[in-house]
Amino acid sequence: MKFPESVLTIGKFEGIHRGHQRLINETVRYAKENGLASVAVTFNPHPYVLNDPSYKLLFTQAERALILKGMGVDYIEKYNFDAVFMAQTPEVFFKKLIHDFNVKAVIIGEGYRFGKNRAGTAETMQILAKKYNIDFFLMPCVHSGNHKISTSDIRRFLSAGSLTEAENFLGFPFFIGGTVAHGKKIGKKLGFPTVNIMPAADKFLPKDGVYATRVHRNGEIINGVTNIGFRPSFNDGEKRTVETFLLNFDGEMYGEEIRVDLKRFIRPERKFESLEDLKAQIERDVRAAL
């Protein structure tokens, strides 16, 4: 495929937080104003996963594609991040970008590094862009107060159950997407039927516990209460689950793709001695979520 003339941005984009959004929005704006295609380039596997196979991504490839498409990006492309790719010098990599995506302009963040041993800096790319007659734009980091917004901080907030702080850095609620699967139907017996989704194996999950949530289903938004964790009352072992009771909903969703936005941490997960105790606590959780 020969790409149309394009403006390109590139990065790991794990969180697509407010800093990444500035890059993406500027890329889309510049493309529209100059008759170019907008391209976001990322990597597979994520560079951190290559160094640590146990690393879980804040948002999966599919979730990131959903966000980027929603922001108006024309093309979402990825390079295979392997030993051959990592061995490229900064100039060889830059020339590859120009060739592969018919690049006329590049927009990057000030902290971007590229090429073998991460030797290339924003200044390096600016020099290369001038050499190859490519327009170059450097975007400063985005701050919240005096603190630079970063994916690592968002992960730290979520691990502590600090949803407000995470949403402030992201610019949108942290969410978990997945296909609704059959569960043990215990919630239904208690009078609180739930929907269960199995997140991707490489998906980062926040602190175990109960959350006030919003479920997106085919354009419909339904308030809910979600339990994330190991369901110790039912001896589910080492398998983490995402189970949501939907408020004011009566129906089936099996096999449907939904998105669960986490809005507020209500309480830690705990084991209950009886189903009656669990039911009473769920009733309190529902009141807390309203």
C-alpha positions in Angstrom: 0.0 0.0 0.0 1.3 3.4 -0.9 0.3 5.9 1.8 -1.1 9.3 0.9 1.0 12.2 2.0 0.8 12.3 5.7 1.6 14.0 9.0 2.8 11.5 11.6 3.2 11.3 15.3 4.9 8.4 17.1 5.1 7.0 20.6 4.3 4.1 23.0 0.9 5.8 23.7 0.2 3.3 26.5 -2.2 5.5 28.4 -3.2 8.0 25.6 -3.3 10.5 28.5 -3.6 14.3 28.2 0.0 14.7 27.0 -0.6 12.1 24.2 -3.9 13.7 23.4 -2.2 17.0 22.7 0.1 15.2 20.2 -2.8 13.4 18.6 -5.1 16.5 18.4 -2.3 18.6 16.9 -1.6 15.9 14.3 -5.2 15.6 13.3 -5.6 19.4 13.1 -2.5 19.9 11.0 -3.5 17.1 8.7 -6.9 18.6 8.0 -5.6 22.1 7.5 -2.9 20.9 5.0 -4.8 18.2 3.1 -2.7 15.3 4.6 -3.6 12.0 6.2 -3.0 11.7 10.0 -1.0 8.8 11.1 -0.2 7.5 14.7 2.6 5.0 14.8 3.2 2.8 17.9 4.8 -0.6 18.6 4.0 -4.2 19.1 4.8 -5.6 21.5 5.0 -2.6 23.8 8.7 -2.0 24.6 8.2 -2.5 28.3 6.6 -6.0 27.6 9.8 -7.0 25.7 11.9 -6.3 28.8 9.3 -7.7 31.3 6.8 -10.2 29.9 4.6 -9.8 33.1 4.1 -6.1 32.4 0.4 -5.3 31.9 -0.7 -2.5 29.6 -2.9 0.3 30.9 -4.9 0.0 27.6 -4.6 -2.9 25.2 -3.9 -2.5 21.5 -7.6 -2.7 20.7 -8.6 -0.2 23.4 -6.0 2.3 22.2 -7.2 1.9 18.6 -10.7 2.7 19.8 -9.5 5.8 21.5 -7.4 7.0 18.6 -10.1 6.4 16.0 -12.5 8.4 18.3 -10.0 11.3 18.1 -10.1 11.3 14.3 -6.8 9.6 13.4 -6.9 8.3 9.8 -4.3 5.5 10.2 -3.1 3.6 13.3 0.0 1.7 12.4 2.5 -0.3 14.4 6.0 -1.6 14.0 7.2 -5.0 15.2 9.4 -4.1 18.1 12.1 -6.8 17.9 15.9 -7.1 18.0 16.2 -6.1 14.3 14.0 -3.1 14.7 15.9 -2.0 17.9 19.3 -2.2 16.1 18.4 0.6 13.6 20.3 3.9 14.0 18.2 7.0 14.5 18.7 8.1 10.9 17.9 4.7 9.4 14.7 4.6 11.5 13.7 8.2 10.4 14.2 7.3 6.8 12.0 4.3 7.2 9.2 6.4 8.6 9.4 8.7 5.7 9.4 5.9 3.2 6.7 3.7 4.8 4.2 6.5 5.5 5.0 9.1 2.8 5.7 11.6 5.6 5.6 15.4 5.0 5.5 16.5 8.6 6.3 14.9 12.0 4.9 16.0 15.4 6.5 14.5 18.6 6.7 15.1 22.3 9.8 16.7 23.9 10.8 13.5 25.7 10.7 11.2 22.7 13.7 8.9 22.1 14.3 6.6 19.2 16.9 4.5 17.4 19.5 2.0 18.7 20.1 2.4 22.5 17.5 5.3 22.4 20.3 7.5 21.0 18.0 9.7 19.0 16.4 12.7 20.8 13.9 15.4 19.8 16.9 17.5 18.7 18.2 14.6 16.6 14.8 14.3 14.8 14.7 18.0 14.2 18.1 17.9 12.5 17.0 14.8 10.4 13.7 16.5 9.5 15.6 19.5 8.1 18.0 17.3 6.2 15.2 15.4 4.5 12.9 18.4 4.0 10.3 17.3 6.5 8.3 19.8 8.5 9.0 19.2 12.2 7.0 20.3 15.3 7.9 19.6 18.9 5.1 19.6 21.6 6.0 20.4 25.2 5.0 18.0 28.0 1.6 18.6 29.6 1.4 19.3 33.3 -1.2 19.0 36.0 -0.3 21.8 38.4 3.5 21.5 38.6 3.5 17.7 37.9 4.2 16.3 34.4 1.5 13.9 33.4 2.9 10.4 32.9 1.6 6.9 32.4 3.6 5.6 35.4 1.7 8.0 37.7 -1.6 7.0 36.3 -0.8 3.3 37.0 0.2 4.4 40.6 -3.1 6.2 41.1 -5.1 3.2 39.9 -3.1 0.8 42.1 -4.1 3.0 45.1 -7.8 3.2 44.1 -7.4 7.0 43.4 -9.8 7.2 40.5 -10.2 11.0 40.5 -6.5 11.6 40.1 -6.2 9.0 37.4 -9.1 10.5 35.4 -7.5 14.0 35.8 -4.3 12.7 34.2 -6.0 10.6 31.5 -8.7 13.2 30.6 -11.3 10.4 30.6 -12.3 7.6 33.0 -10.1 4.5 33.1 -12.0 1.7 31.5 -12.0 -2.0 31.0 -13.4 -3.5 27.8 -14.4 -7.1 27.1 -17.0 -9.6 26.0 -19.8 -10.5 28.4 -19.4 -14.1 29.5 -21.4 -16.5 31.6 -20.6 -16.5 35.3 -21.8 -18.7 38.2 -25.1 -16.8 38.3 -24.8 -16.4 42.1 -25.6 -12.7 41.8 -28.9 -13.5 40.2 -29.8 -15.8 43.1 -29.1 -12.9 45.5 -31.3 -10.6 43.5 -28.4 -8.8 41.9 -27.8 -10.2 38.4 -24.4 -9.3 37.1 -22.5 -9.2 33.8 -19.0 -10.7 33.7 -16.2 -9.7 31.4 -12.8 -11.4 30.9 -10.2 -8.6 30.3 -7.4 -9.3 27.9 -4.5 -11.2 29.5 -2.2 -8.2 29.1 -4.6 -5.7 30.5 -3.7 -3.7 33.6 -6.3 -3.9 36.4 -6.5 -1.4 39.3 -6.7 -2.1 43.0 -9.0 -5.0 43.9 -12.3 -3.8 45.3 -15.7 -2.5 44.6 -16.3 0.5 42.3 -19.0 2.8 41.2 -19.0 2.4 37.4 -20.7 3.3 34.1 -21.2 0.6 31.5 -21.3 1.5 27.8 -23.4 -0.8 25.6 -24.1 0.0 22.0 -24.4 3.8 22.8 -26.4 3.1 25.9 -24.9 4.1 29.3 -25.9 2.2 32.4 -24.8 2.9 36.0 -23.4 0.0 37.9 -21.4 -1.4 40.8 -18.3 -3.4 39.8 -16.2 -5.9 41.8 -12.6 -6.4 40.6 -10.7 -9.2 42.2 -10.7 -12.9 43.2 -14.2 -13.2 44.8 -12.9 -14.7 48.0 -16.4 -15.6 49.2 -16.6 -18.1 46.3 -13.1 -19.4 46.4 -12.3 -18.4 42.8 -8.6 -18.9 43.5 -6.0 -16.9 41.4 -8.4 -15.8 38.7 -9.2 -12.1 38.8 -12.7 -11.2 37.5 -14.6 -8.1 36.6 -18.2 -8.5 37.6 -20.8 -5.7 37.4 -24.3 -5.3 38.8 -26.2 -3.0 36.6 -28.6 -0.5 38.2 -32.0 -0.2 36.6 -31.4 -2.8 33.9 -33.2 -6.0 33.2 -32.0 -8.1 30.2 -29.2 -10.2 28.8 -25.8 -9.2 27.3 -24.0 -12.5 26.7 -21.6 -12.2 23.9 -21.8 -8.4 23.6 -18.8 -6.1 23.8 -19.1 -3.6 26.6 -16.9 -1.0 28.2 -16.8 -0.4 32.0 -15.8 3.1 33.1 -14.4 3.2 36.7 -15.7 6.3 38.4 -15.1 5.9 42.1 -13.6 3.4 44.5 -16.1 2.3 47.2 -14.4 -0.3 49.3 -11.7 -3.1 49.3 -12.7 -6.6 48.4 -13.4 -8.8 51.4 -14.7 -12.3 52.2 -18.2 -12.8 53.6 -19.2 -15.7 55.9 -22.7 -16.1 54.4 -24.7 -15.1 51.3 -26.9 -13.1 53.5 -24.0 -11.0 54.7 -22.9 -10.6 51.1 -26.3 -9.5 49.9 -26.6 -6.9 52.7 -23.2 -5.5 51.7 -24.2 -5.3 48.0 -27.2 -3.3 49.0 -24.9 -0.9 50.9 -22.6 -0.7 47.8 -25.5 0.1 45.6 -26.6 3.0 47.9 -23.0 4.2 48.0 -22.8 4.2 44.2 -25.9 6.3 43.7 
